[in-house]
Amino acid sequence: MRHLRNQGCEPLREGGSQSVYVNRAAGKASAIPRHREINDFLAHKICKDLQVLLVP
């Protein structure tokens, strides 16, 4: 989530088990599960959905 905020994304709303982040510049939104760790495959998918740089 820190990476998304650094790339210009912001939280749109909070749900019970996930948060929805939005990239207003690209007009994209993505749901992000609230876990301590997110696997690499899911992290890349979220970045691709929001059209931000991939996690290094």
PDBQT receptor file of N, H, CA, C and O in Angstrom, charges set to zero:
ATOM      1  N   MET A   1       0.824  -1.187   0.000  1.00  0.00    +0.000 N 
ATOM      2  CA  MET A   1       0.000   0.000   0.000  1.00  0.00    +0.000 C 
ATOM      3  C   MET A   1       0.870   1.253   0.000  1.00  0.00    +0.000 C 
ATOM      4  O   MET A   1       0.514   2.272  -0.592  1.00  0.00    +0.000 OA
ATOM      5  N   ARG A   2       2.002   1.161   0.665  1.00  0.00    +0.000 N 
ATOM      6  H   ARG A   2       2.291   0.333   1.146  1.00  0.00    +0.000 HD
ATOM      7  CA  ARG A   2       2.923   2.303   0.679  1.00  0.00    +0.000 C 
ATOM      8  C   ARG A   2       3.401   2.601  -0.736  1.00  0.00    +0.000 C 
ATOM      9  O   ARG A   2       3.494   3.763  -1.131  1.00  0.00    +0.000 OA
ATOM     10  N   HIS A   3       3.705   1.551  -1.501  1.00  0.00    +0.000 N 
ATOM     11  H   HIS A   3       3.629   0.607  -1.181  1.00  0.00    +0.000 HD
ATOM     12  CA  HIS A   3       4.151   1.724  -2.884  1.00  0.00    +0.000 C 
ATOM     13  C   HIS A   3       3.068   2.415  -3.710  1.00  0.00    +0.000 C 
ATOM     14  O   HIS A   3       3.369   3.298  -4.513  1.00  0.00    +0.000 OA
ATOM     15  N   LEU A   4       1.819   2.020  -3.519  1.00  0.00    +0.000 N 
ATOM     16  H   LEU A   4       1.574   1.302  -2.867  1.00  0.00    +0.000 HD
ATOM     17  CA  LEU A   4       0.723   2.631  -4.285  1.00  0.00    +0.000 C 
ATOM     18  C   LEU A   4       0.571   4.110  -3.943  1.00  0.00    +0.000 C 
ATOM     19  O   LEU A   4       0.378   4.937  -4.834  1.00  0.00    +0.000 OA
ATOM     20  N   ARG A   5       0.659   4.445  -2.657  1.00  0.00    +0.000 N 
ATOM     21  H   ARG A   5       0.816   3.773  -1.934  1.00  0.00    +0.000 HD
ATOM     22  CA  ARG A   5       0.559   5.851  -2.258  1.00  0.00    +0.000 C 
ATOM     23  C   ARG A   5       1.706   6.662  -2.836  1.00  0.00    +0.000 C 
ATOM     24  O   ARG A   5       1.510   7.807  -3.243  1.00  0.00    +0.000 OA
ATOM     25  N   ASN A   6       2.903   6.085  -2.879  1.00  0.00    +0.000 N 
ATOM     26  H   ASN A   6       3.063   5.154  -2.549  1.00  0.00    +0.000 HD
ATOM     27  CA  ASN A   6       4.058   6.785  -3.451  1.00  0.00    +0.000 C 
ATOM     28  C   ASN A   6       3.904   7.007  -4.947  1.00  0.00    +0.000 C 
ATOM     29  O   ASN A   6       4.498   7.931  -5.503  1.00  0.00    +0.000 OA
ATOM     30  N   GLN A   7       3.113   6.167  -5.601  1.00  0.00    +0.000 N 
ATOM     31  H   GLN A   7       2.631   5.416  -5.149  1.00  0.00    +0.000 HD
ATOM     32  CA  GLN A   7       2.886   6.284  -7.041  1.00  0.00    +0.000 C 
ATOM     33  C   GLN A   7       1.679   7.158  -7.378  1.00  0.00    +0.000 C 
ATOM     34  O   GLN A   7       1.325   7.282  -8.551  1.00  0.00    +0.000 OA
ATOM     35  N   GLY A   8       1.044   7.763  -6.384  1.00  0.00    +0.000 N 
ATOM     36  H   GLY A   8       1.332   7.663  -5.431  1.00  0.00    +0.000 HD
ATOM     37  CA  GLY A   8      -0.055   8.687  -6.629  1.00  0.00    +0.000 C 
ATOM     38  C   GLY A   8      -1.437   8.104  -6.445  1.00  0.00    +0.000 C 
ATOM     39  O   GLY A   8      -2.428   8.787  -6.703  1.00  0.00    +0.000 OA
ATOM     40  N   CYS A   9      -1.536   6.851  -6.002  1.00  0.00    +0.000 N 
ATOM     41  H   CYS A   9      -0.731   6.295  -5.792  1.00  0.00    +0.000 HD
ATOM     42  CA  CYS A   9      -2.840   6.247  -5.753  1.00  0.00    +0.000 C 
ATOM     43  C   CYS A   9      -3.320   6.648  -4.361  1.00  0.00    +0.000 C 
ATOM     44  O   CYS A   9      -2.518   6.974  -3.486  1.00  0.00    +0.000 OA
ATOM     45  N   GLU A  10      -4.622   6.620  -4.171  1.00  0.00    +0.000 N 
ATOM     46  H   GLU A  10      -5.274   6.355  -4.882  1.00  0.00    +0.000 HD
ATOM     47  CA  GLU A  10      -5.177   6.967  -2.869  1.00  0.00    +0.000 C 
ATOM     48  C   GLU A  10      -6.318   6.018  -2.526  1.00  0.00    +0.000 C 
ATOM     49  O   GLU A  10      -6.973   5.481  -3.419  1.00  0.00    +0.000 OA
ATOM     50  N   PRO A  11      -6.557   5.813  -1.236  1.00  0.00    +0.000 N 
ATOM     51  CA  PRO A  11      -7.650   4.925  -0.840  1.00  0.00    +0.000 C 
ATOM     52  C   PRO A  11      -8.996   5.548  -1.188  1.00  0.00    +0.000 C 
ATOM     53  O   PRO A  11      -9.226   6.733  -0.950  1.00  0.00    +0.000 OA
ATOM     54  N   LEU A  12      -9.868   4.743  -1.745  1.00  0.00    +0.000 N 
ATOM     55  H   LEU A  12      -9.681   3.780  -1.938  1.00  0.00    +0.000 HD
ATOM     56  CA  LEU A  12     -11.208   5.199  -2.103  1.00  0.00    +0.000 C 
ATOM     57  C   LEU A  12     -12.188   4.836  -1.004  1.00  0.00    +0.000 C 
ATOM     58  O   LEU A  12     -12.980   5.668  -0.561  1.00  0.00    +0.000 OA
ATOM     59  N   ARG A  13     -12.126   3.560  -0.559  1.00  0.00    +0.000 N 
ATOM     60  H   ARG A  13     -11.483   2.884  -0.919  1.00  0.00    +0.000 HD
ATOM     61  CA  ARG A  13     -12.995   3.118   0.527  1.00  0.00    +0.000 C 
ATOM     62  C   ARG A  13     -12.411   1.882   1.181  1.00  0.00    +0.000 C 
ATOM     63  O   ARG A  13     -11.564   1.191   0.614  1.00  0.00    +0.000 OA
ATOM     64  N   GLU A  14     -12.885   1.625   2.385  1.00  0.00    +0.000 N 
ATOM     65  H   GLU A  14     -13.573   2.186   2.846  1.00  0.00    +0.000 HD
ATOM     66  CA  GLU A  14     -12.443   0.473   3.149  1.00  0.00    +0.000 C 
ATOM     67  C   GLU A  14     -13.608  -0.502   3.275  1.00  0.00    +0.000 C 
ATOM     68  O   GLU A  14     -14.734  -0.101   3.569  1.00  0.00    +0.000 OA
ATOM     69  N   GLY A  15     -13.332  -1.773   3.054  1.00  0.00    +0.000 N 
ATOM     70  H   GLY A  15     -12.417  -2.098   2.815  1.00  0.00    +0.000 HD
ATOM     71  CA  GLY A  15     -14.343  -2.793   3.231  1.00  0.00    +0.000 C 
ATOM     72  C   GLY A  15     -13.969  -3.675   4.407  1.00  0.00    +0.000 C 
ATOM     73  O   GLY A  15     -13.043  -3.358   5.154  1.00  0.00    +0.000 OA
ATOM     74  N   GLY A  16     -14.675  -4.770   4.575  1.00  0.00    +0.000 N 
ATOM     75  H   GLY A  16     -15.427  -5.028   3.968  1.00  0.00    +0.000 HD
ATOM     76  CA  GLY A  16     -14.403  -5.662   5.691  1.00  0.00    +0.000 C 
ATOM     77  C   GLY A  16     -13.076  -6.378   5.573  1.00  0.00    +0.000 C 
ATOM     78  O   GLY A  16     -12.339  -6.484   6.554  1.00  0.00    +0.000 OA
ATOM     79  N   SER A  17     -12.759  -6.874   4.385  1.00  0.00    +0.000 N 
ATOM     80  H   SER A  17     -13.358  -6.789   3.588  1.00  0.00    +0.000 HD
ATOM     81  CA  SER A  17     -11.525  -7.632   4.226  1.00  0.00    +0.000 C 
ATOM     82  C   SER A  17     -10.622  -7.068   3.139  1.00  0.00    +0.000 C 
ATOM     83  O   SER A  17      -9.578  -7.647   2.841  1.00  0.00    +0.000 OA
ATOM     84  N   GLN A  18     -11.009  -5.950   2.545  1.00  0.00    +0.000 N 
ATOM     85  H   GLN A  18     -11.857  -5.480   2.787  1.00  0.00    +0.000 HD
ATOM     86  CA  GLN A  18     -10.182  -5.365   1.500  1.00  0.00    +0.000 C 
ATOM     87  C   GLN A  18     -10.343  -3.855   1.450  1.00  0.00    +0.000 C 
ATOM     88  O   GLN A  18     -11.321  -3.297   1.948  1.00  0.00    +0.000 OA
ATOM     89  N   SER A  19      -9.369  -3.215   0.843  1.00  0.00    +0.000 N 
ATOM     90  H   SER A  19      -8.575  -3.668   0.438  1.00  0.00    +0.000 HD
ATOM     91  CA  SER A  19      -9.397  -1.773   0.624  1.00  0.00    +0.000 C 
ATOM     92  C   SER A  19      -9.442  -1.542  -0.877  1.00  0.00    +0.000 C 
ATOM     93  O   SER A  19      -8.893  -2.334  -1.643  1.00  0.00    +0.000 OA
ATOM     94  N   VAL A  20     -10.082  -0.479  -1.298  1.00  0.00    +0.000 N 
ATOM     95  H   VAL A  20     -10.527   0.164  -0.676  1.00  0.00    +0.000 HD
ATOM     96  CA  VAL A  20     -10.131  -0.137  -2.708  1.00  0.00    +0.000 C 
ATOM     97  C   VAL A  20      -9.288   1.111  -2.909  1.00  0.00    +0.000 C 
ATOM     98  O   VAL A  20      -9.536   2.151  -2.298  1.00  0.00    +0.000 OA
ATOM     99  N   TYR A  21      -8.283   0.993  -3.780  1.00  0.00    +0.000 N 
ATOM    100  H   TYR A  21      -8.082   0.148  -4.277  1.00  0.00    +0.000 HD
ATOM    101  CA  TYR A  21      -7.418   2.117  -4.116  1.00  0.00    +0.000 C 
ATOM    102  C   TYR A  21      -7.728   2.577  -5.523  1.00  0.00    +0.000 C 
ATOM    103  O   TYR A  21      -8.121   1.780  -6.375  1.00  0.00    +0.000 OA
ATOM    104  N   VAL A  22      -7.549   3.871  -5.766  1.00  0.00    +0.000 N 
ATOM    105  H   VAL A  22      -7.230   4.519  -5.074  1.00  0.00    +0.000 HD
ATOM    106  CA  VAL A  22      -7.852   4.440  -7.068  1.00  0.00    +0.000 C 
ATOM    107  C   VAL A  22      -6.662   5.262  -7.556  1.00  0.00    +0.000 C 
ATOM    108  O   VAL A  22      -6.002   5.957  -6.783  1.00  0.00    +0.000 OA
ATOM    109  N   ASN A  23      -6.410   5.164  -8.851  1.00  0.00    +0.000 N 
ATOM    110  H   ASN A  23      -6.946   4.600  -9.479  1.00  0.00    +0.000 HD
ATOM    111  CA  ASN A  23      -5.419   5.999  -9.523  1.00  0.00    +0.000 C 
ATOM    112  C   ASN A  23      -6.230   6.974 -10.367  1.00  0.00    +0.000 C 
ATOM    113  O   ASN A  23      -6.648   6.638 -11.475  1.00  0.00    +0.000 OA
ATOM    114  N   ARG A  24      -6.450   8.157  -9.860  1.00  0.00    +0.000 N 
ATOM    115  H   ARG A  24      -6.111   8.430  -8.959  1.00  0.00    +0.000 HD
ATOM    116  CA  ARG A  24      -7.317   9.125 -10.542  1.00  0.00    +0.000 C 
ATOM    117  C   ARG A  24      -6.728   9.593 -11.867  1.00  0.00    +0.000 C 
ATOM    118  O   ARG A  24      -7.483   9.899 -12.790  1.00  0.00    +0.000 OA
ATOM    119  N   ALA A  25      -5.413   9.658 -11.989  1.00  0.00    +0.000 N 
ATOM    120  H   ALA A  25      -4.799   9.409 -11.239  1.00  0.00    +0.000 HD
ATOM    121  CA  ALA A  25      -4.776  10.086 -13.233  1.00  0.00    +0.000 C 
ATOM    122  C   ALA A  25      -5.086   9.116 -14.374  1.00  0.00    +0.000 C 
ATOM    123  O   ALA A  25      -5.277   9.534 -15.516  1.00  0.00    +0.000 OA
ATOM    124  N   ALA A  26      -5.133   7.826 -14.060  1.00  0.00    +0.000 N 
ATOM    125  H   ALA A  26      -4.978   7.487 -13.132  1.00  0.00    +0.000 HD
ATOM    126  CA  ALA A  26      -5.401   6.803 -15.073  1.00  0.00    +0.000 C 
ATOM    127  C   ALA A  26      -6.876   6.401 -15.103  1.00  0.00    +0.000 C 
ATOM    128  O   ALA A  26      -7.313   5.733 -16.040  1.00  0.00    +0.000 OA
ATOM    129  N   GLY A  27      -7.643   6.801 -14.093  1.00  0.00    +0.000 N 
ATOM    130  H   GLY A  27      -7.287   7.344 -13.332  1.00  0.00    +0.000 HD
ATOM    131  CA  GLY A  27      -9.052   6.425 -14.038  1.00  0.00    +0.000 C 
ATOM    132  C   GLY A  27      -9.253   4.955 -13.718  1.00  0.00    +0.000 C 
ATOM    133  O   GLY A  27     -10.213   4.346 -14.192  1.00  0.00    +0.000 OA
ATOM    134  N   LYS A  28      -8.361   4.373 -12.920  1.00  0.00    +0.000 N 
ATOM    135  H   LYS A  28      -7.582   4.868 -12.535  1.00  0.00    +0.000 HD
ATOM    136  CA  LYS A  28      -8.417   2.945 -12.599  1.00  0.00    +0.000 C 
ATOM    137  C   LYS A  28      -8.568   2.739 -11.104  1.00  0.00    +0.000 C 
ATOM    138  O   LYS A  28      -8.122   3.560 -10.302  1.00  0.00    +0.000 OA
ATOM    139  N   ALA A  29      -9.209   1.623 -10.734  1.00  0.00    +0.000 N 
ATOM    140  H   ALA A  29      -9.572   0.957 -11.386  1.00  0.00    +0.000 HD
ATOM    141  CA  ALA A  29      -9.375   1.257  -9.331  1.00  0.00    +0.000 C 
ATOM    142  C   ALA A  29      -9.116  -0.239  -9.181  1.00  0.00    +0.000 C 
ATOM    143  O   ALA A  29      -9.298  -1.011 -10.123  1.00  0.00    +0.000 OA
ATOM    144  N   SER A  30      -8.684  -0.639  -7.975  1.00  0.00    +0.000 N 
ATOM    145  H   SER A  30      -8.535  -0.012  -7.210  1.00  0.00    +0.000 HD
ATOM    146  CA  SER A  30      -8.408  -2.045  -7.709  1.00  0.00    +0.000 C 
ATOM    147  C   SER A  30      -8.630  -2.345  -6.239  1.00  0.00    +0.000 C 
ATOM    148  O   SER A  30      -8.334  -1.523  -5.372  1.00  0.00    +0.000 OA
ATOM    149  N   ALA A  31      -9.157  -3.538  -5.965  1.00  0.00    +0.000 N 
ATOM    150  H   ALA A  31      -9.397  -4.207  -6.669  1.00  0.00    +0.000 HD
ATOM    151  CA  ALA A  31      -9.360  -3.991  -4.588  1.00  0.00    +0.000 C 
ATOM    152  C   ALA A  31      -8.089  -4.666  -4.107  1.00  0.00    +0.000 C 
ATOM    153  O   ALA A  31      -7.475  -5.448  -4.833  1.00  0.00    +0.000 OA
ATOM    154  N   ILE A  32      -7.699  -4.358  -2.878  1.00  0.00    +0.000 N 
ATOM    155  H   ILE A  32      -8.197  -3.722  -2.288  1.00  0.00    +0.000 HD
ATOM    156  CA  ILE A  32      -6.479  -4.898  -2.303  1.00  0.00    +0.000 C 
ATOM    157  C   ILE A  32      -6.825  -5.586  -0.992  1.00  0.00    +0.000 C 
ATOM    158  O   ILE A  32      -7.354  -4.946  -0.083  1.00  0.00    +0.000 OA
ATOM    159  N   PRO A  33      -6.534  -6.889  -0.878  1.00  0.00    +0.000 N 
ATOM    160  CA  PRO A  33      -6.841  -7.586   0.373  1.00  0.00    +0.000 C 
ATOM    161  C   PRO A  33      -5.994  -7.064   1.518  1.00  0.00    +0.000 C 
ATOM    162  O   PRO A  33      -4.862  -6.628   1.313  1.00  0.00    +0.000 OA
ATOM    163  N   ARG A  34      -6.539  -7.108   2.712  1.00  0.00    +0.000 N 
ATOM    164  H   ARG A  34      -7.460  -7.462   2.878  1.00  0.00    +0.000 HD
ATOM    165  CA  ARG A  34      -5.809  -6.645   3.891  1.00  0.00    +0.000 C 
ATOM    166  C   ARG A  34      -5.133  -7.835   4.549  1.00  0.00    +0.000 C 
ATOM    167  O   ARG A  34      -5.711  -8.499   5.409  1.00  0.00    +0.000 OA
ATOM    168  N   HIS A  35      -3.913  -8.091   4.137  1.00  0.00    +0.000 N 
ATOM    169  H   HIS A  35      -3.443  -7.551   3.438  1.00  0.00    +0.000 HD
ATOM    170  CA  HIS A  35      -3.069  -9.129   4.715  1.00  0.00    +0.000 C 
ATOM    171  C   HIS A  35      -1.740  -8.494   5.071  1.00  0.00    +0.000 C 
ATOM    172  O   HIS A  35      -1.379  -7.452   4.525  1.00  0.00    +0.000 OA
ATOM    173  N   ARG A  36      -1.029  -9.105   5.964  1.00  0.00    +0.000 N 
ATOM    174  H   ARG A  36      -1.323  -9.951   6.407  1.00  0.00    +0.000 HD
ATOM    175  CA  ARG A  36       0.295  -8.583   6.304  1.00  0.00    +0.000 C 
ATOM    176  C   ARG A  36       1.215  -8.641   5.099  1.00  0.00    +0.000 C 
ATOM    177  O   ARG A  36       1.993  -7.717   4.862  1.00  0.00    +0.000 OA
ATOM    178  N   GLU A  37       1.133  -9.713   4.342  1.00  0.00    +0.000 N 
ATOM    179  H   GLU A  37       0.501 -10.464   4.534  1.00  0.00    +0.000 HD
ATOM    180  CA  GLU A  37       1.974  -9.871   3.156  1.00  0.00    +0.000 C 
ATOM    181  C   GLU A  37       1.110 -10.224   1.964  1.00  0.00    +0.000 C 
ATOM    182  O   GLU A  37       0.141 -10.974   2.084  1.00  0.00    +0.000 OA
ATOM    183  N   ILE A  38       1.464  -9.681   0.818  1.00  0.00    +0.000 N 
ATOM    184  H   ILE A  38       2.251  -9.072   0.720  1.00  0.00    +0.000 HD
ATOM    185  CA  ILE A  38       0.782  -9.981  -0.444  1.00  0.00    +0.000 C 
ATOM    186  C   ILE A  38       1.830 -10.618  -1.345  1.00  0.00    +0.000 C 
ATOM    187  O   ILE A  38       2.932 -10.088  -1.485  1.00  0.00    +0.000 OA
ATOM    188  N   ASN A  39       1.492 -11.760  -1.965  1.00  0.00    +0.000 N 
ATOM    189  H   ASN A  39       0.597 -12.190  -1.851  1.00  0.00    +0.000 HD
ATOM    190  CA  ASN A  39       2.483 -12.445  -2.788  1.00  0.00    +0.000 C 
ATOM    191  C   ASN A  39       2.827 -11.622  -4.030  1.00  0.00    +0.000 C 
ATOM    192  O   ASN A  39       2.085 -10.716  -4.410  1.00  0.00    +0.000 OA
ATOM    193  N   ASP A  40       3.951 -11.946  -4.651  1.00  0.00    +0.000 N 
ATOM    194  H   ASP A  40       4.553 -12.682  -4.342  1.00  0.00    +0.000 HD
ATOM    195  CA  ASP A  40       4.465 -11.166  -5.776  1.00  0.00    +0.000 C 
ATOM    196  C   ASP A  40       3.503 -11.140  -6.956  1.00  0.00    +0.000 C 
ATOM    197  O   ASP A  40       3.347 -10.104  -7.602  1.00  0.00    +0.000 OA
ATOM    198  N   PHE A  41       2.857 -12.267  -7.246  1.00  0.00    +0.000 N 
ATOM    199  H   PHE A  41       2.984 -13.108  -6.722  1.00  0.00    +0.000 HD
ATOM    200  CA  PHE A  41       1.926 -12.331  -8.371  1.00  0.00    +0.000 C 
ATOM    201  C   PHE A  41       0.783 -11.337  -8.190  1.00  0.00    +0.000 C 
ATOM    202  O   PHE A  41       0.433 -10.615  -9.123  1.00  0.00    +0.000 OA
ATOM    203  N   LEU A  42       0.201 -11.298  -6.987  1.00  0.00    +0.000 N 
ATOM    204  H   LEU A  42       0.486 -11.885  -6.229  1.00  0.00    +0.000 HD
ATOM    205  CA  LEU A  42      -0.903 -10.385  -6.713  1.00  0.00    +0.000 C 
ATOM    206  C   LEU A  42      -0.433  -8.936  -6.720  1.00  0.00    +0.000 C 
ATOM    207  O   LEU A  42      -1.145  -8.061  -7.213  1.00  0.00    +0.000 OA
ATOM    208  N   ALA A  43       0.755  -8.669  -6.183  1.00  0.00    +0.000 N 
ATOM    209  H   ALA A  43       1.333  -9.380  -5.783  1.00  0.00    +0.000 HD
ATOM    210  CA  ALA A  43       1.293  -7.307  -6.177  1.00  0.00    +0.000 C 
ATOM    211  C   ALA A  43       1.480  -6.793  -7.598  1.00  0.00    +0.000 C 
ATOM    212  O   ALA A  43       1.167  -5.637  -7.882  1.00  0.00    +0.000 OA
ATOM    213  N   HIS A  44       1.988  -7.639  -8.495  1.00  0.00    +0.000 N 
ATOM    214  H   HIS A  44       2.243  -8.578  -8.263  1.00  0.00    +0.000 HD
ATOM    215  CA  HIS A  44       2.166  -7.229  -9.891  1.00  0.00    +0.000 C 
ATOM    216  C   HIS A  44       0.820  -6.993 -10.569  1.00  0.00    +0.000 C 
ATOM    217  O   HIS A  44       0.680  -6.067 -11.367  1.00  0.00    +0.000 OA
ATOM    218  N   LYS A  45      -0.174  -7.829 -10.253  1.00  0.00    +0.000 N 
ATOM    219  H   LYS A  45      -0.060  -8.582  -9.604  1.00  0.00    +0.000 HD
ATOM    220  CA  LYS A  45      -1.499  -7.669 -10.848  1.00  0.00    +0.000 C 
ATOM    221  C   LYS A  45      -2.138  -6.348 -10.398  1.00  0.00    +0.000 C 
ATOM    222  O   LYS A  45      -2.742  -5.644 -11.208  1.00  0.00    +0.000 OA
ATOM    223  N   ILE A  46      -2.007  -6.018  -9.124  1.00  0.00    +0.000 N 
ATOM    224  H   ILE A  46      -1.516  -6.590  -8.467  1.00  0.00    +0.000 HD
ATOM    225  CA  ILE A  46      -2.572  -4.772  -8.596  1.00  0.00    +0.000 C 
ATOM    226  C   ILE A  46      -1.908  -3.575  -9.272  1.00  0.00    +0.000 C 
ATOM    227  O   ILE A  46      -2.593  -2.635  -9.674  1.00  0.00    +0.000 OA
ATOM    228  N   CYS A  47      -0.584  -3.603  -9.401  1.00  0.00    +0.000 N 
ATOM    229  H   CYS A  47      -0.028  -4.367  -9.074  1.00  0.00    +0.000 HD
ATOM    230  CA  CYS A  47       0.127  -2.505 -10.063  1.00  0.00    +0.000 C 
ATOM    231  C   CYS A  47      -0.295  -2.383 -11.522  1.00  0.00    +0.000 C 
ATOM    232  O   CYS A  47      -0.457  -1.276 -12.035  1.00  0.00    +0.000 OA
ATOM    233  N   LYS A  48      -0.469  -3.507 -12.182  1.00  0.00    +0.000 N 
ATOM    234  H   LYS A  48      -0.338  -4.406 -11.765  1.00  0.00    +0.000 HD
ATOM    235  CA  LYS A  48      -0.900  -3.490 -13.580  1.00  0.00    +0.000 C 
ATOM    236  C   LYS A  48      -2.321  -2.940 -13.695  1.00  0.00    +0.000 C 
ATOM    237  O   LYS A  48      -2.603  -2.148 -14.594  1.00  0.00    +0.000 OA
ATOM    238  N   ASP A  49      -3.215  -3.350 -12.798  1.00  0.00    +0.000 N 
ATOM    239  H   ASP A  49      -2.985  -3.994 -12.068  1.00  0.00    +0.000 HD
ATOM    240  CA  ASP A  49      -4.596  -2.865 -12.816  1.00  0.00    +0.000 C 
ATOM    241  C   ASP A  49      -4.668  -1.359 -12.614  1.00  0.00    +0.000 C 
ATOM    242  O   ASP A  49      -5.489  -0.685 -13.237  1.00  0.00    +0.000 OA
ATOM    243  N   LEU A  50      -3.807  -0.827 -11.742  1.00  0.00    +0.000 N 
ATOM    244  H   LEU A  50      -3.140  -1.375 -11.237  1.00  0.00    +0.000 HD
ATOM    245  CA  LEU A  50      -3.811   0.598 -11.438  1.00  0.00    +0.000 C 
ATOM    246  C   LEU A  50      -2.900   1.408 -12.359  1.00  0.00    +0.000 C 
ATOM    247  O   LEU A  50      -2.829   2.632 -12.245  1.00  0.00    +0.000 OA
ATOM    248  N   GLN A  51      -2.207   0.729 -13.267  1.00  0.00    +0.000 N 
ATOM    249  H   GLN A  51      -2.265  -0.265 -13.359  1.00  0.00    +0.000 HD
ATOM    250  CA  GLN A  51      -1.294   1.362 -14.212  1.00  0.00    +0.000 C 
ATOM    251  C   GLN A  51      -0.215   2.192 -13.510  1.00  0.00    +0.000 C 
ATOM    252  O   GLN A  51       0.010   3.356 -13.844  1.00  0.00    +0.000 OA
ATOM    253  N   VAL A  52       0.444   1.569 -12.535  1.00  0.00    +0.000 N 
ATOM    254  H   VAL A  52       0.262   0.624 -12.264  1.00  0.00    +0.000 HD
ATOM    255  CA  VAL A  52       1.584   2.190 -11.856  1.00  0.00    +0.000 C 
ATOM    256  C   VAL A  52       2.803   1.328 -12.100  1.00  0.00    +0.000 C 
ATOM    257  O   VAL A  52       2.678   0.202 -12.582  1.00  0.00    +0.000 OA
ATOM    258  N   LEU A  53       3.985   1.841 -11.775  1.00  0.00    +0.000 N 
ATOM    259  H   LEU A  53       4.086   2.756 -11.385  1.00  0.00    +0.000 HD
ATOM    260  CA  LEU A  53       5.215   1.088 -11.910  1.00  0.00    +0.000 C 
ATOM    261  C   LEU A  53       5.162  -0.160 -11.048  1.00  0.00    +0.000 C 
ATOM    262  O   LEU A  53       4.604  -0.143  -9.951  1.00  0.00    +0.000 OA
ATOM    263  N   LEU A  54       5.741  -1.233 -11.543  1.00  0.00    +0.000 N 
ATOM    264  H   LEU A  54       6.195  -1.247 -12.434  1.00  0.00    +0.000 HD
ATOM    265  CA  LEU A  54       5.748  -2.482 -10.788  1.00  0.00    +0.000 C 
ATOM    266  C   LEU A  54       6.635  -2.346  -9.569  1.00  0.00    +0.000 C 
ATOM    267  O   LEU A  54       7.562  -1.537  -9.539  1.00  0.00    +0.000 OA
ATOM    268  N   VAL A  55       6.335  -3.145  -8.574  1.00  0.00    +0.000 N 
ATOM    269  H   VAL A  55       5.582  -3.802  -8.598  1.00  0.00    +0.000 HD
ATOM    270  CA  VAL A  55       7.095  -3.154  -7.332  1.00  0.00    +0.000 C 
ATOM    271  C   VAL A  55       8.511  -3.623  -7.647  1.00  0.00    +0.000 C 
ATOM    272  O   VAL A  55       8.682  -4.644  -8.313  1.00  0.00    +0.000 OA
ATOM    273  N   PRO A  56       9.533  -2.899  -7.184  1.00  0.00    +0.000 N 
ATOM    274  CA  PRO A  56      10.921  -3.308  -7.491  1.00  0.00    +0.000 C 
ATOM    275  C   PRO A  56      11.301  -4.601  -6.795  1.00  0.00    +0.000 C 
ATOM    276  O   PRO A  56      12.426  -5.076  -6.948  1.00  0.00    +0.000 OA
TER     277      PRO A  56
